[in-house]
Amino acid sequence: MKVCFTSKGATLDTPTEERFGRAPYFIIVESENGSFEAIPNPYADGSGGVGPKAAQILIAHNVKALISGQVGGNAREVLDAAGIAMYTYTGGGPVKAAVDKFTENTLIRS
């Protein structure tokens, strides 16, 4: 299953980003084997409406779950409609720590 983590950088060692639509990168991890892909978010610095546009990136990459701190209402509607589960992870730390929390099933579904 493909799981997206919002990130400030392109590796598993970079800190997570709490804002979904403004995240500089989306780290998409394949939960079956741990492989990952870093996708730059072209909408991170946009003037408005970035959440729904960013959600389309996840849909295009067949993501099934999103781990982030905050997801705005408009983005949430798009993600819900696409069947993408959302989990809350806050407090910074590296993406790999969030991956571990997801794998351990200790994140709260939002």
MDTraj code that builds the backbone (N, CA, C; nanometers):
import mdtraj as md
import numpy as np

residues = "MET LYS VAL CYS PHE THR SER LYS GLY ALA THR LEU ASP THR PRO THR GLU GLU ARG PHE GLY ARG ALA PRO TYR PHE ILE ILE VAL GLU SER GLU ASN GLY SER PHE GLU ALA ILE PRO ASN PRO TYR ALA ASP GLY SER GLY GLY VAL GLY PRO LYS ALA ALA GLN ILE LEU ILE ALA HIS ASN VAL LYS ALA LEU ILE SER GLY GLN VAL GLY GLY ASN ALA ARG GLU VAL LEU ASP ALA ALA GLY ILE ALA MET TYR THR TYR THR GLY GLY GLY PRO VAL LYS ALA ALA VAL ASP LYS PHE THR GLU ASN THR LEU ILE ARG SER".split()
xyz = np.array([
    [0.0846, -0.1173, 0.0000],
    [0.0000, 0.0000, 0.0000],
    [0.0891, 0.1236, 0.0000],
    [0.0504, 0.2230, -0.0775],
    [0.1256, 0.3473, -0.0827],
    [0.0746, 0.4431, 0.0252],
    [0.1697, 0.4931, 0.1047],
    [0.1394, 0.5818, 0.2156],
    [0.2200, 0.7099, 0.1965],
    [0.1531, 0.8253, 0.2054],
    [0.2192, 0.9540, 0.1857],
    [0.2460, 1.0217, 0.3200],
    [0.3674, 1.0734, 0.3342],
    [0.4089, 1.1497, 0.4508],
    [0.4487, 1.2883, 0.4042],
    [0.3972, 1.3927, 0.4695],
    [0.4353, 1.5287, 0.4324],
    [0.5716, 1.5584, 0.4936],
    [0.6596, 1.6204, 0.4122],
    [0.7983, 1.6361, 0.4527],
    [0.8570, 1.7704, 0.4109],
    [0.9588, 1.8135, 0.4856],
    [1.0309, 1.9364, 0.4521],
    [1.1433, 1.9098, 0.3529],
    [1.1747, 1.7829, 0.3269],
    [1.2830, 1.7472, 0.2360],
    [1.2543, 1.6168, 0.1646],
    [1.3544, 1.5699, 0.0911],
    [1.3341, 1.4575, 0.0000],
    [1.3837, 1.3222, 0.0513],
    [1.4175, 1.3136, 0.1815],
    [1.4648, 1.1852, 0.2340],
    [1.3858, 1.1470, 0.3583],
    [1.4038, 1.0244, 0.4024],
    [1.3368, 0.9773, 0.5229],
    [1.3961, 1.0394, 0.6489],
    [1.5133, 1.1003, 0.6378],
    [1.5787, 1.1638, 0.7523],
    [1.5376, 1.3092, 0.7719],
    [1.4666, 1.3672, 0.6769],
    [1.4257, 1.5071, 0.6888],
    [1.3028, 1.5183, 0.7789],
    [1.2827, 1.6343, 0.8404],
    [1.1676, 1.6518, 0.9295],
    [1.0350, 1.6454, 0.8541],
    [0.9351, 1.5986, 0.9252],
    [0.8004, 1.6002, 0.8697],
    [0.7501, 1.7439, 0.8636],
    [0.6539, 1.7668, 0.7768],
    [0.5884, 1.8971, 0.7645],
    [0.4453, 1.8794, 0.8123],
    [0.4008, 1.9680, 0.9007],
    [0.2672, 1.9532, 0.9573],
    [0.1557, 2.0023, 0.8665],
    [0.1854, 2.0861, 0.7690],
    [0.0807, 2.1416, 0.6821],
    [0.0779, 2.0642, 0.5497],
    [-0.0331, 1.9998, 0.5223],
    [-0.0432, 1.9174, 0.4018],
    [-0.0207, 1.9963, 0.2733],
    [-0.1040, 2.0941, 0.2458],
    [-0.0980, 2.1658, 0.1185],
    [0.0283, 2.2459, 0.0988],
    [0.0942, 2.2834, 0.2073],
    [0.2165, 2.3645, 0.2020],
    [0.3437, 2.2820, 0.2180],
    [0.3302, 2.1512, 0.2257],
    [0.4474, 2.0649, 0.2418],
    [0.5369, 2.0753, 0.1186],
    [0.6667, 2.0997, 0.1379],
    [0.7573, 2.1065, 0.0221],
    [0.7679, 1.9743, -0.0543],
    [0.7544, 1.8622, 0.0195],
    [0.7663, 1.7304, -0.0439],
    [0.6605, 1.6360, 0.0092],
    [0.6254, 1.5410, -0.0753],
    [0.5447, 1.4268, -0.0355],
    [0.6352, 1.3049, -0.0488],
    [0.6566, 1.2351, 0.0624],
    [0.7346, 1.1119, 0.0600],
    [0.6337, 0.9981, 0.0536],
    [0.6342, 0.9250, -0.0559],
    [0.5408, 0.8140, -0.0733],
    [0.6167, 0.6840, -0.0495],
    [0.5746, 0.6139, 0.0554],
    [0.6397, 0.4903, 0.0979],
    [0.5509, 0.3728, 0.0602],
    [0.6117, 0.2710, 0.0030],
    [0.5410, 0.1458, -0.0243],
    [0.5509, 0.0610, 0.1023],
    [0.4393, 0.0438, 0.1713],
    [0.4414, -0.0230, 0.3018],
    [0.4842, -0.1695, 0.2939],
    [0.4699, -0.2299, 0.1777],
    [0.5051, -0.3712, 0.1634],
    [0.6552, -0.3961, 0.1693],
    [0.7342, -0.3017, 0.1132],
    [0.8787, -0.3265, 0.1059],
    [0.9650, -0.2101, 0.1547],
    [0.9044, -0.0986, 0.1946],
    [0.9797, 0.0142, 0.2477],
    [1.0425, 0.1064, 0.1450],
    [1.0256, 0.0759, 0.0172],
    [1.0809, 0.1648, -0.0851],
    [1.0036, 0.2968, -0.0812],
    [1.0679, 0.4057, -0.1255],
    [0.9996, 0.5338, -0.1219],
    [1.0377, 0.6204, -0.2403],
    [0.9529, 0.7183, -0.2647],
    [0.9714, 0.8163, -0.3710],
    [0.9409, 0.9527, -0.3116],
    [1.0273, 1.0508, -0.3393],
    [1.0051, 1.1880, -0.2936],
    [0.9517, 1.2697, -0.4101],
    [0.8375, 1.3326, -0.3895],
    [0.7739, 1.4114, -0.4951],
    [0.7662, 1.5568, -0.4484],
    [0.8306, 1.6486, -0.5212],
    [0.8186, 1.7902, -0.4845],
    [0.6747, 1.8376, -0.5025],
    [0.6291, 1.9213, -0.4108],
    [0.4943, 1.9768, -0.4186],
    [0.5013, 2.1104, -0.4923],
    [0.4558, 2.1165, -0.6173],
    [0.4639, 2.2415, -0.6930],
    [0.3695, 2.3490, -0.6412],
    [0.2791, 2.3134, -0.5509],
    [0.1802, 2.4086, -0.4994],
    [0.2161, 2.4640, -0.3618],
    [0.3276, 2.4216, -0.3042],
    [0.3645, 2.4598, -0.1676],
    [0.3664, 2.6103, -0.1455],
    [0.4064, 2.6863, -0.2448],
    [0.4158, 2.8315, -0.2317],
    [0.3025, 2.9046, -0.3035],
    [0.1975, 2.8331, -0.3389],
    [0.0854, 2.8926, -0.4116],
    [0.0090, 2.9926, -0.3259],
    [-0.0690, 3.0756, -0.3922],
    [-0.1411, 3.1820, -0.3211],
    [-0.2714, 3.1351, -0.2571],
    [-0.3291, 3.0289, -0.3041],
    [-0.4537, 2.9798, -0.2459],
    [-0.5020, 2.8554, -0.3158],
    [-0.5860, 2.7806, -0.2487],
    [-0.6418, 2.6593, -0.3073],
    [-0.5406, 2.5484, -0.3276],
    [-0.4331, 2.5502, -0.2469],
    [-0.3259, 2.4533, -0.2690],
    [-0.3618, 2.3135, -0.2203],
    [-0.4461, 2.3031, -0.1182],
    [-0.4802, 2.1718, -0.0634],
    [-0.5449, 2.0778, -0.1632],
    [-0.6527, 2.1204, -0.2302],
    [-0.7146, 2.0325, -0.3288],
    [-0.6215, 1.9977, -0.4453],
    [-0.5378, 2.0927, -0.4850],
    [-0.4422, 2.0649, -0.5931],
    [-0.3400, 1.9619, -0.5476],
    [-0.2909, 1.9776, -0.4253],
    [-0.1946, 1.8813, -0.3713],
    [-0.2585, 1.7429, -0.3574],
    [-0.3859, 1.7401, -0.3206],
    [-0.4566, 1.6123, -0.3079],
    [-0.4574, 1.5370, -0.4405],
    [-0.4658, 1.6090, -0.5501],
    [-0.4648, 1.5450, -0.6825],
    [-0.3344, 1.4712, -0.7089],
    [-0.2241, 1.5212, -0.6518],
    [-0.0953, 1.4531, -0.6662],
    [-0.1028, 1.3156, -0.6010],
    [-0.1605, 1.3093, -0.4818],
    [-0.1721, 1.1817, -0.4121],
    [-0.2617, 1.0857, -0.4883],
    [-0.3713, 1.1370, -0.5410],
    [-0.4631, 1.0539, -0.6181],
    [-0.3923, 0.9970, -0.7417],
    [-0.3161, 1.0813, -0.8101],
    [-0.2439, 1.0384, -0.9307],
    [-0.1399, 0.9312, -0.9006],
    [-0.0888, 0.9292, -0.7774],
    [0.0118, 0.8299, -0.7390],
    [-0.0484, 0.7108, -0.6642],
    [-0.1806, 0.7004, -0.6648],
    [-0.2511, 0.5856, -0.6063],
    [-0.2216, 0.5670, -0.4569],
    [-0.2098, 0.6788, -0.3857],
    [-0.1867, 0.6752, -0.2420],
    [-0.3146, 0.6312, -0.1712],
    [-0.2991, 0.5491, -0.0680],
    [-0.4143, 0.4987, 0.0071],
    [-0.4256, 0.5589, 0.1468],
    [-0.3155, 0.6192, 0.1978],
    [-0.3185, 0.6808, 0.3296],
    [-0.2256, 0.8012, 0.3319],
    [-0.2651, 0.9035, 0.4075],
    [-0.1863, 1.0258, 0.4235],
    [-0.1566, 1.0455, 0.5710],
    [-0.0289, 1.0744, 0.6003],
    [0.0114, 1.1068, 0.7359],
    [0.0621, 1.2500, 0.7334],
    [-0.0056, 1.3376, 0.8082],
    [0.0277, 1.4800, 0.8113],
    [-0.0243, 1.5390, 0.9418],
    [0.0121, 1.6631, 0.9671],
    [-0.0361, 1.7292, 1.0876],
    [-0.1724, 1.7917, 1.0674],
    [-0.1829, 1.8781, 0.9676],
    [-0.3074, 1.9500, 0.9419],
    [-0.3485, 1.9323, 0.7963],
    [-0.4755, 1.9036, 0.7775],
    [-0.5322, 1.8935, 0.6433],
    [-0.6538, 1.9851, 0.6411],
    [-0.6513, 2.0847, 0.5527],
    [-0.7623, 2.1795, 0.5434],
    [-0.8901, 2.1142, 0.4948],
    [-0.9997, 2.1841, 0.5176],
    [-1.1311, 2.1305, 0.4834],
    [-1.1498, 2.0960, 0.3372],
    [-1.1047, 2.1816, 0.2473],
    [-1.1217, 2.1543, 0.1039],
    [-1.0381, 2.0354, 0.0600],
    [-0.9153, 2.0267, 0.1097],
    [-0.8303, 1.9115, 0.0769],
    [-0.8898, 1.7844, 0.1354],
    [-0.9414, 1.7942, 0.2575],
    [-1.0020, 1.6780, 0.3239],
    [-1.1179, 1.6224, 0.2428],
    [-1.1997, 1.7104, 0.1861],
    [-1.3123, 1.6659, 0.1036],
    [-1.2641, 1.5861, -0.0171],
    [-1.1598, 1.6357, -0.0837],
    [-1.1057, 1.5673, -0.2015],
    [-1.0462, 1.4327, -0.1618],
    [-0.9705, 1.4306, -0.0530],
    [-0.9074, 1.3069, -0.0075],
    [-1.0131, 1.2050, 0.0366],
    [-1.1144, 1.2512, 0.1089],
    [-1.2239, 1.1618, 0.1495],
    [-1.2925, 1.1006, 0.0279],
    [-1.3222, 1.1848, -0.0707],
    [-1.3903, 1.1376, -0.1912],
    [-1.3070, 1.0331, -0.2658],
    [-1.1746, 1.0458, -0.2554],
    [-1.0849, 0.9513, -0.3223],
    [-1.0595, 0.8261, -0.2385],
    [-1.1123, 0.8236, -0.1160],
    [-1.0930, 0.7064, -0.0304],
    [-0.9563, 0.6999, 0.0346],
    [-0.8896, 0.8133, 0.0492],
    [-0.7574, 0.8172, 0.1112],
    [-0.7748, 0.8391, 0.2614],
    [-0.7277, 0.7434, 0.3405],
    [-0.7352, 0.7534, 0.4857],
    [-0.6354, 0.8586, 0.5337],
    [-0.6721, 0.9330, 0.6382],
    [-0.5849, 1.0376, 0.6914],
    [-0.5527, 1.0088, 0.8370],
    [-0.4245, 1.0237, 0.8711],
    [-0.3769, 1.0019, 1.0068],
    [-0.2984, 1.1248, 1.0514],
    [-0.3068, 1.1555, 1.1802],
    [-0.2386, 1.2718, 1.2339],
    [-0.1032, 1.2334, 1.2906],
    [-0.0007, 1.3087, 1.2497],
    [0.1338, 1.2971, 1.3071],
    [0.1853, 1.4377, 1.3257],
    [0.2165, 1.4757, 1.4486],
    [0.2661, 1.6098, 1.4771],
    [0.3940, 1.6016, 1.5594],
    [0.4569, 1.7146, 1.5747],
    [0.5741, 1.7208, 1.6608],
    [0.7062, 1.7154, 1.5881],
    [0.7027, 1.7223, 1.4567],
    [0.8278, 1.7191, 1.3819],
    [0.8916, 1.5828, 1.3863],
    [1.0221, 1.5813, 1.3890],
    [1.0937, 1.4551, 1.3840],
    [1.1077, 1.4098, 1.2410],
    [1.1952, 1.3137, 1.2184],
    [1.2189, 1.2668, 1.0816],
    [1.1018, 1.1851, 1.0278],
    [1.0915, 1.1833, 0.8970],
    [0.9859, 1.1061, 0.8310],
    [0.9930, 0.9603, 0.8740],
    [1.1141, 0.9052, 0.8881],
    [1.1241, 0.7634, 0.9239],
    [1.0591, 0.7337, 1.0589],
    [1.0558, 0.8315, 1.1518],
    [0.9862, 0.8108, 1.2797],
    [0.8350, 0.8013, 1.2569],
    [0.7833, 0.8836, 1.1658],
    [0.6405, 0.8770, 1.1322],
    [0.6077, 0.7446, 1.0631],
    [0.6989, 0.6981, 0.9779],
    [0.6795, 0.5681, 0.9114],
    [0.6699, 0.4582, 1.0180],
    [0.7592, 0.4634, 1.1166],
    [0.7565, 0.3633, 1.2243],
    [0.6249, 0.3676, 1.3006],
    [0.5772, 0.4883, 1.3317],
    [0.4497, 0.5015, 1.4040],
    [0.3341, 0.4442, 1.3214],
    [0.3365, 0.4682, 1.1909],
    [0.2316, 0.4141, 1.1051],
    [0.2392, 0.2615, 1.1025],
    [0.3595, 0.2090, 1.0886],
    [0.3800, 0.0641, 1.0838],
    [0.3352, -0.0015, 1.2144],
    [0.3594, 0.0673, 1.3259],
    [0.3208, 0.0158, 1.4572],
    [0.1710, 0.0348, 1.4851],
    [0.1012, 0.1027, 1.3926],
    [-0.0421, 0.1279, 1.4050],
    [-0.0753, 0.2100, 1.5306],
    [0.0093, 0.3121, 1.5569],
    [-0.0115, 0.3947, 1.6758],
    [-0.0569, 0.5369, 1.6419],
    [-0.0823, 0.5652, 1.5157],
    [-0.1297, 0.6981, 1.4780],
    [-0.2811, 0.7052, 1.4868],
    [-0.3311, 0.8240, 1.5139],
    [-0.4748, 0.8452, 1.5250],
    [-0.5315, 0.8824, 1.3879],
    [-0.6354, 0.8118, 1.3472],
    [-0.7009, 0.8441, 1.2209],
    [-0.7793, 0.9730, 1.2381],
    [-0.7616, 1.0638, 1.1417],
    [-0.8291, 1.1938, 1.1537],
    [-0.9403, 1.2084, 1.0532],
])
top = md.Topology()
chain = top.add_chain()
for i, resn in enumerate(residues, 1):
    res = top.add_residue(resn, chain, resSeq=i)
    for name in ("N", "CA", "C"):
        top.add_atom(name, md.element.get_by_symbol(name[0]), res)
traj = md.Trajectory(xyz[None], top)
